[in-house]
Amino acid sequence: MVRISDIFKKHPQERHSRAEHKPKEEPPKETIPPPPPQDANSMHIAKIIKETASDNARYDNLYLAGIQLIKEILTGTEQSKPADLDRTRAWIENITESLFFNDKEFLRLFYEYASENYMYTHMVNTAIMSAEIGLGLGYNKSQLNEVGLAGFLHDIGMAKVGNLQMQERRLTEAEYSRIKEHPVYGADILSGIKGVSEPVIYVARQEHERVNGTGYPRGLKDGEISEYARIVMIADVYEALTHNRPYRKKISAHDAIKELISSHPLFDSAILKVLINKLGIYPLSSWVQLNSNDIGKVIINNNEFPLRPVVHILFDSTGRRLREPQIVNLSKQFNLFIKRALGYEDLASEIKERLEGS
């Protein structure tokens, strides 16, 4: 059994060691007591929530612009029209700059947004998560833009396999073999677009490889796979696990992290460690149950105490939704702790059972 602590051990091949005046007197009157003073940490949390809320529209618009852009790129590719690289690079630069200053809003959109075609959100989300990992690796602006672009275009070859990826049924062996050709198609497509760098092309060709040699199309392993491709492959799998597909349901962010850890021989352990450090053991938007049996969503991670994030309590111990949700900072309230993470099915059944028993 692989434990989280195993991932955080120093790896022998780890390569990423890698920013006045006095008022007039008045007769005594009944006064309302002032609210209790907030500690500095609570005030900091409230400030973060207020600031991020005010920026929602800008981040939403930037995210939706990416959805429209990749839709146009994939549609154009089907018709053998080259992608607008200048426009694509400009969007990527906006994304990486915004991530540097406030990644929480994009992570919210990463988990919550869904489009009519999952490929659009998948490619936007993979770009975001690839750049997020690049930030964790200490990449400079140029590297962030390049790995973000690679994540955005990594599945462009899927435009050449029809609508096979949208099938709800199990694919035939021949259909799956065709799907597995999309990395080659993608590399060929990007090679024909003037200005696309070799590292971006390598990602399209290699991101379905695995470090233990079990991937495709060539069965490459370890150092034979470019670093950008090793980043994008993890971003790609994490995104896929946390979002619905026509043929399966999504799993919770916490369960996705556990899945990646249990599959760690497939991935670069140093990059996987960076992903976990960036997202936390309980990633943003994870549903959790406290030892008080209250249920809420993780809204802020705590790098110093990864098991004690800030939680937005939405349901009380009886399963009833709170009229006034509460924000609990577990790093300050040591009598409370996370009892367990809840998947979507767990959440629904847990609340239903409590309401029926009350």
Stockholm file with secondary structure:
# STOCKHOLM 1.0

chainA/1-358         MVRISDIFKKHPQERHSRAEHKPKEEPPKETIPPPPPQDANSMHIAKIIKETASDNARYDNLYLAGIQLIKEILTGTEQSKPADLDRTRAWIENITESLFFNDKEFLRLFYEYASENYMYTHMVNTAIMSAEIGLGLGYNKSQLNEVGLAGFLHDIGMAKVGNLQMQERRLTEAEYSRIKEHPVYGADILSGIKGVSEPVIYVARQEHERVNGTGYPRGLKDGEISEYARIVMIADVYEALTHNRPYRKKISAHDAIKELISSHPLFDSAILKVLINKLGIYPLSSWVQLNSNDIGKVIINNNEFPLRPVVHILFDSTGRRLREPQIVNLSKQFNLFIKRALGYEDLASEIKERLEGS
#=GR chainA/1-358 SS CCCHHHHTSCCTTCCCCCCCCCCCCCCCCCCCCCCCCCCHHHHHHHHHHHHHHHTHHHHHHHHHHHHHHHHHHHHHHHTTCCCCHHHHHHHHHHHHHHHHHCHHHHHHHHHHCCCSSHHHHHHHHHHHHHHHHHHHTTCCHHHHHHHHHHHHHTTGGGGGSTTGGGCSSCCCHHHHHHHTTHHHHHHHHHHTSTTCCHHHHHHHHHTTCCTBSCCSSSCCBGGGSCHHHHHHHHHHHHHHHTSCBTTBCCCCHHHHHHHHHHTGGGSCHHHHHHHHHHHCSSCTTCEEEETTCCEEEEEECCSSSTTSCEEEEEECTTSCEEEEEEEEETTTCTTCCEEEEECHHHHHHHHHHHHHHC
#=GC SS_cons         CCCHHHHTSCCTTCCCCCCCCCCCCCCCCCCCCCCCCCCHHHHHHHHHHHHHHHTHHHHHHHHHHHHHHHHHHHHHHHTTCCCCHHHHHHHHHHHHHHHHHCHHHHHHHHHHCCCSSHHHHHHHHHHHHHHHHHHHTTCCHHHHHHHHHHHHHTTGGGGGSTTGGGCSSCCCHHHHHHHTTHHHHHHHHHHTSTTCCHHHHHHHHHTTCCTBSCCSSSCCBGGGSCHHHHHHHHHHHHHHHTSCBTTBCCCCHHHHHHHHHHTGGGSCHHHHHHHHHHHCSSCTTCEEEETTCCEEEEEECCSSSTTSCEEEEEECTTSCEEEEEEEEETTTCTTCCEEEEECHHHHHHHHHHHHHHC
//
